[in-house]
Amino acid sequence: MSATDTPTQRASVVLHENGTGQVAIGEELFLLSGPDARANRAEARQKVAEHAKATAQSVEMQVTESGKSLLLLVGPDGRVSRAQAKSSAPEVSSAPSAASAPSPAPAQATDENGTWTQAEAPATGPESTPVRDEIADVPRLEGLEDLVQATPDQGRGAYAKSMVAREHSEDLPRGWDFSGEEGQPVSAEPVYLDPLAFESTESPESVTVGGVGHAVPASQSSLPEPGAALDPVDSDPRWEEISARPATQGIRGRLNGLGFHFAPAPDEVQERREELQATIAGEEQIQRAEAFRKVHEREQETRRQAREREHDERDRQQRALIQTNFDDGRTITMVNVKGGAGKTTAGFLIAATLGRVRGGGVVAWDANETRGTLGFRAAKDAHERTVVDLLSNADAFGTVEGSRLPTLMRYVRQQGDDQFVVLASDKDPEAQEMVDADGFRTVHEILERFMNVIVVDTGNNERAAHFLAAIEATDQLVIPISPGADSVAAAEWTMDALAARGHEDLVRHAIVLLQDSATRPGDGAEIAARFEGKVRQILPIPYDPALDGGTEIIFDELQPSTRDAFQEATAAIAQGLAETREN
């Protein structure tokens, strides 16, 4: 990239004293928030270099820092060099005159401090003579000389604007000399830009308004002091057109209404400048708000992705626990002598979670001493056989031909996508009574031949013979509790009764499921505190309206939070079963 390359793109970098800053490239705005100014400079340079490389065009990078401005050139190869001073002054002709001729540009020189100055122009020759007034019929107005100034690009007078650069190394902010860094050219220090200095093609003592012939002393032109901060209006491409518009206010505006072309007075120019400043400030505020919104959205997206990764990792770990090979059949028993505590619902959903994750080999058995509701809440099958029918034909499983899975499938009910089966209790309470302690052991032995996990839903009488037989066969105890005080008290009674019968170890390793309810509110933290230290784990189960009607349970209709809670509970149960296997 040669020094004469003309960049086709521009970037603006603003670094604040508080350590923040921003980079504007086209319509994109990037916020800088590095640990220090050097880091912000490096990040700004990197973003502009990336843009130059992506577009294969050099970028003119205007930097504002510490109240100073400087101009750098960033090439597509990432090399950063000092931008050369350049003139953008359009050639403007004077007012129509029979003897008009182009005026020579004033000579340029620098003083001992390197500041650009304007040499004295010759005071003789036709170029230095103000253009005569060609509108003879316009009355001469007192003070008009102070109202008229040069008008850009209207075929009259003279107007020129250029970007003037100067070296002033002792005032340069540190950090923009990239010499010696890898991939950067070793060059002189950067240069400051004097914001929009105006040069006249007329004599430096005066400028002439086309078509009028009245001069305004050059001393009235308010040029920025060298090294002053660049006004954003001067670098805005709209300002050239706005400032060049004919006057609309005062006597100038009234004359323009008659067909003349007077430039605006300084007050009107200042008003236009302030209006554009307000517009730019509003646009920058919108850009900052948009940039903040994008940053906020990115942060939210990052947090969302982090939560998703955490959830996925937790899901993977829980599924791995549930899929544990236990080497032998395992029995999970739901107990609480209080009816309505949620034993049937919890038993069904634990069996469904096991079936879905393990891929089958799970049976949920309604072992109520009278008549349970597990069969009612489960999916229906082509038959309505129950545990009583299985027990009545238990002898068939004593033969080689009868000891096959299809024989068992005659008595259980398939649960479809949940990939487990239900062994329902009998509708006849008297017939159900035949499932005593011996009957329980017989059925349990048959189920163990074909199933890896047996989930037993017990009744409400801890003294019943088959209840005690179920406890004897249990590997993992689960105690569902509803928020009501009676359910909590019944759970404590159940635990005390089991401990009194020598099952302290089962109670100590039990898992309590604290199920929320819409109709029976309770203090979950207070309830959990009552069981703290008495059981292995206490897990909350959220309320789900899909379970509140007492109808058939459809797993896919549960809320995601409910499915997650039962997967967590099932993983905890599986971990307990794995520990039982190791012991």
N, C-alpha and C positions, 0 to 999 in steps of 0.2 A: 504494500500500500504506500504509494508516494505521498509526499506532502501536499501535492496539488489535487489529490483525489477529493471530489466533492461528495460529502455524505448525503445520501438521499433520505436519511431518517434522523430523528432527533430524540434525545432522551433528557429528562430533567431529574437531577438528584438534589435533594434538600436534606441537610444534616443539621439537626437541632442541638443546642447546647446541653439538653437534658439526656443526650445519648440515643434519642430516637431519630427516625428519619423516614423518607419514602423515596421510591424510584418510580417515575412515570415514563412509560414507553408506549407511545400511541395512546390508546384508551385504557391500557392496563396500569394499575397502581399496585405497587408492592410496598409493604411496610417493613422497615428495618428495625430490629430490636436486638442487635448484637450486644455483647458484654461491654464493648467500648467503641470509641470512634473508629479505631483502626479496623475492627471487625466489620463495622457498618460500611466503611469505604470498600473493603475487599468484597463484601456481599453485593454492594451496588455495582462495582466493576464487573463482577461475575455475571450478574443478571443482564447487564448491557452487552457484555461479550457473547453470552449465549444467544441473545436476540440477533446480534450482528452475524453470528455464525449461522443461525437458522435461516436468516433471510439473504445471506451471502452479500450483504451490503454494509458499508461502514456506517457508523452511528456517531453523530455529533453529540457528545455528552456534556451538558451544561450543569455545573456543580455550584451549589450555593451552600457556603459553610462559614460560620463565624462572621456573618455579615458581609462576606466577600463572595465574588463570583469568579469562576474560572471555566475554561473551555478545553475539553479534551477530545481526542478523536480515537474511537475504538474500531479496529478493523475486523473483518470476518475471521481472521486468523487469531483474534484475541489480543493482538498487540495494541498497546495504549501509547499514544504519543501526543505531543502538544499540538493543538489546533492552530493553524496559521491565521494571522489577522487577514480579514477580507473585507472588501467594500461591496455593499449591496445598493449603492446609490443609483437610482434610476436617472437617466439623462432626461432633463426637463428643459424644454425650450422657453424662451422668454415670450412676452406678448408680441403679437404681430407688429412688425415694423419693417419699413422699407430697407433699413440698413442694419437689421439685427444680425448678430453673429454669435457663435458659441463662445461662452466665457471660459477662460482657462481655469482648471482646478487649482486651488491654492497650494502652494508648496507645503510639504510636510517636514517636520523636524522634531527632534526630541531634545529635552533639556537634560541637565546633568543627572536627574533622577530617573531618566528613562520614560518620562511622561510625554505622551503625544501632544504636540502643540501645532498651531496653525501659523505658518510664516506670513509675513506681511505681503500682500499682493500689490502689484503696481497700482498706483493711483491714477495713472493716465491711460488713455485709450478708450475706445467706445464701449468696452465691456464694463468699465467702472461707472459709466453714466447711467443714472436711473432711466428706465424706459418712460417715454413721455406718455402723458395721459391721452388715450385714444378716444375717450368718451367725453367729447367736448361739451355736450349739453347737460352733463351732470353737474349740479351746483356744488361748489367747493364747501365742504362741511368742516367747521372748526373742530380741531382735535382728531380728524379722520386718520392722521398719520399714526396716532397711537392705537387705532382700532384694527389696522390692516396688517396682515402678516402673510408670509409665503404660503401658497396653496399648492399641494402636491399634485402632479400629473394631470393638469387641466390645460396644458398648452400655454400657460402664462407664468411669468416669474420663474423662480428657481427653487427646487426642493431636493434635498439629498439626505440620505440616511445610511449610515454604515456602522458596522460593529468594529470598534477600535480595540486592539489588544495592546497590552503593555506588560513588560516584565517588572516585577517588584519583589525580588526574592526574599527580602527580609520580612515581608508581611504574609508570605504564603503559609496557609495552614499545613501543618505536618501531615504526612501520610499519603499525599497524592503523587509523590515522586516514587514511581515503581522501578527505578533503575536498579539493576542488579538482580531482580527477581526472575525466576525461571520463566521463560517464554515472553518476557517483556523487554522492549528496547531500552538501552541505556541512553537517556536523553537528558536535555537540560530541564530545569524545573518548569512546571506548568506556568501558564500565563493567566493574568486576571483580565476580565472583560469590563471595559467601561460601558455601562448600559446605554445603548442607543445614543451615540453622539451624532449631532447633525452638522453637516458641513454645507456651506453655501457655494454655489458656482459663481456668485457675484463677489464683489469686494467684501472682505471680512468685516468691513465697517458697517455694511448695510445689506439687506436683502430686498428685492423688488417684487411687488405683487403684479402679476400679469394683468394688463389691460387697465391698470389704474395709475401706476407711476409714482406711488408714494412709498418711501423707504421706511423700514423699521430698524433701529440700531441693533446690531448683533448682540449688544450687551443685554438686551431684554430677553434673549432666548435663555431659558433656564435649563442648562445642561447638567447632568448628574456629575457630582464630584468623582474624580478617578478613584476606583476601588470601592465605590458605594455599592450597596446591595442592589441587585437587579429587580426593578419593579416588574411583577408578573405581567402587567399590562403591556409593557414594551416587548416582551417575548411572545405575546399572544398574536397569532396571525390575523385576528379580527381587528386589531387596533389600527393597522395601517388604513383599512377601508373606513373605519369609524372616524378616525381623526381627519381623514381627507374629505369627509362630507362637507358641503357648503354650510355656511352659518344658517341657523334657523331662529336665532334669538337677537334681540336688540336691533340697532340700525342696520347691521350687516344682514340680518335675516330679512328685514323689510326691503332692502335694496336687492337682495337675491330674489325676492318675490317679483321684482320688476324685470328680472332677466339677467342680473349680474351674477358674478361668481366670486363672492367674497369668502375668504376663509373664516372660520369661527374665531371669536375673540378668545383670549386666554381663559376667561372665566367659563365660557362654554366648553372649551377643550378640557378644562379641569373637571367640569361636571360630567362630560362624557367618560373621562378617565375613571372618575369615582363610580359611575354606573357600571363600567366594565369590571372594575375592581370588585364591586359587590357581586356581579355575576360570576366572576372567577371564584370568589370566596364561596359562593353558594355551590358552585360545581365541585369545588374541592371538598366541601363538607359532604356533599352527596357521595363523592368518590371515597372519602374516608369512611362514611357510613356503610357503603357497599363493601369496601375492603374489610371493615370490621365484621359485617354480616358473613362474608365469605370465610373469614378466619373463624368466627363463631360456629358456622356450619361445619367447617373442617374439624374443629375441636369436638363438636357433637358427634360427627361421623366417626372420629377416632375413638371417642368413648363408647359409641355404639358397637364398633367393631371389636373393641376390647371386651365389652360385655358378651358379645357373641362368641369370641374366642374362649372366654372363661366358661361360658355355658357349654360350648362344644367339648371342652376338655373335661368338665365335670360329668357330662353325659357319657363320654367315652369311658371314664373311670367307673361310673355306676354300672354301665352295661357289662363291663368286664367282670365286675363282682357278681352280677346276676347270672352271668354265663358260666360261673365256676362249676367245674366237674366235682361233684360231691362223692364220687366213687360208689355211693350207695343211696337208697331212697332216704328222703328227709321229710319230716312232718312238722308243719307249722300250725299252731293251734291258737284260735281266737277265743279269749275268755273275758267275761265280765257278767256277773250274775244279774246286772240290771238290763232288762229288756229295753230296746230302743237306743242302746249306747253306740250302735253303728257297727256291730260285729259282722253282720251279713254283708253290708256294703263294703267294708274294709276287706273282708275275705275274698269277695268277688274280684275287686280291683287289684288286689295283690296277686291273685291267681292269673288275671288277665295280663298284668305286667310281666309276670314270670313267663307266661305262654308266648307273648309277643317277642320278648327279648331272647328267650332260650329256644323258641321254635317248637314248643310242644312238650309232651311228657309231664303235664300238670293236670291234677284233678282237684276240684273244690267239692268238698263233701259236707252236706248239711246233716250234722250229727245231733240235731235237737232231740231232746228226750220225748217230745210230743209231736209237734208239727211245725217245721220251720218254713221260712219264706224264700230261701235261696232258689229253689226251683221256680218260684213265681217271678222272681226278678231276673232270672237268666233267660237266654233265648230258648225258644221252644224247639222240639225235635219231632221226628215222625212218630215217636212213641212217648208214653208217659210212665215208663217203668221207673221204679224207685229202689232205694237201698233194701227195702223189704223184699222185693222181687229178687234182687241179687242174693240176699242171704238165704232165701227159700231155695235157690238153685245153686248154692255154694258147692254142692257135691260135683257139679259138672266141671268145676275147675280142678278136680282131683285126677282127671284123666289126661293123657297126653293130648288127645284131640281137643279137650275142653280148655287146656291151658294155652290159649292163643288170644291175642289182642282182640280179634273180632268177636270173641265170646263176651269179653267185657263190654265192648261197644254196644251190645244189645241193651245194657242197663244204664248207660250214661248218656248225657245230652251234649252234642257238639256245640261249641260257641263260636264257630266261624273264624273270622280274622283274629280273634283273641287267642286262638290256638290252645285252648284248654277245654276240659270237659267237666260237667257238673253231675254229681251223684245226688239226686234230690231225696228229701225225706218223704215219707208216705203221707197222703192226705188224711188217712184214717189214723187218729191218735192211738187207738187201741192196737192196730197192727204195728205201729211204730214202736210200741213198747217191747216187741220181741227183740229189738236191737239193744240187748243188755250188754254187760261187760264182755261175756264170751262172744256175743254177736259182733260187738265192735272189733274185737281182736281178729275174728274170722274175716270180716270185710277188709280190715286194714291190711291183713296179710295178703289178700288177693290183689288189692290195689298196689301194694309195694312191688308185686311181680312185674307190673307193666308201667308204672309211673315213677318218675324221678323225684317229684315233689308232690306231697299231699297237703292241701290246705283244709283244715277242719274247722267248721263253724259250729261251736257248741251251744247248748241251751243255757238256761238261767238257774239250774239247780246244781250247786257244787257238790251235793251229796249223792247225786244219781250215779249208779254203778257205771254206766257207759261214759259219763263225764270223767270219772276217776280213771277209767281205762284210757281215755284220750290223753289225759295228763301223763300217764305212764309212757305213752308212745311219743310224747312231744320232744322235739329237738330245739324248737324256738318258740317261746311264748310271746304273743302279741296281745296287748290290752288296749282296745279302743275305748275312748272316753268322750262323751258329749259334754258341753260346757255346764250343764246343770249340776247343782250341788249333789243331787241324789245319785247321778252317774259317777261322780268323783268318789262319793262315799262307798258305793257298791264296788268300785274298782279296788279301793283299799281293803274292803272286807274280803274280796276274792283273793287278793295277795296274802292277807293274813291267814286265810283258810288253807291256801296251798303251802305256805311256809310251815304251818302247824302240822301238815301231813308229810313233812320231810322234803319239800320241794323248794328249799331256800335258794338253791343254785339256779333253778329255772326263773324264779322271781327276780333274783339279782341281775340276770342277763336278759330280762324281758325288755321289750320295746313298747313304749306307751305312744299311742297315736291320739293326739289331742285334736279332735275334729270340731271345726267351727260350725255354728248353726245360726240360721237367720231368725229363728223363733226362740232360741234359748241362749241368750247372750251370757257371757261369763268372762272373768278376768283370766286370760290365758297364762299370763306371767305368774299370777298367784297360784293357779292350779298346778303349773309346772313345778313351782317351788315345793309343793307338797310331795312331789314324787322324786325330787332331786336327791341323788345319792342312794335311792332305793332300787332303781332300775338302771339298765345300761344306757338307754337313750330315750329322749322325749322329743317327738317330732310333731310339728303342727301340720294339720290338713285343712286347707281353706274351704270355705263354704262354696258349694257349687249347686246352682238351681237345677241342673240336670239330674241331680241325685235326690232332690227334695220331694218329688212326687210319689215315691214308693213304687214306681212302675218299672218296666224292664230297663236294665242298665245298658246303655249304649256307649261304649268306651270312646268312640270317635266324637261324641257330642260333648265330652267333658272340656272344660276350659284348660288351656295349656298349663296354667299354674297348678291345677288339680293333678294332671298327668305327671307333671314334674315332681310334685309332692309325693305321689305314690311310687314313682320310680326311686326317689331318694329313700323312702321307707323300705321298699323291696330290696334295694342295695344294702341297707343296714341289716335287714333280715338275712340276706345271703352271706354277709360277712360273719354274722353270728353262726350260721350253719357251717361255714368253712372252718371257723374256730372249733366247733363241735367235732368236726371231722379230724382236726389235728390232735384234739385231746383224746 
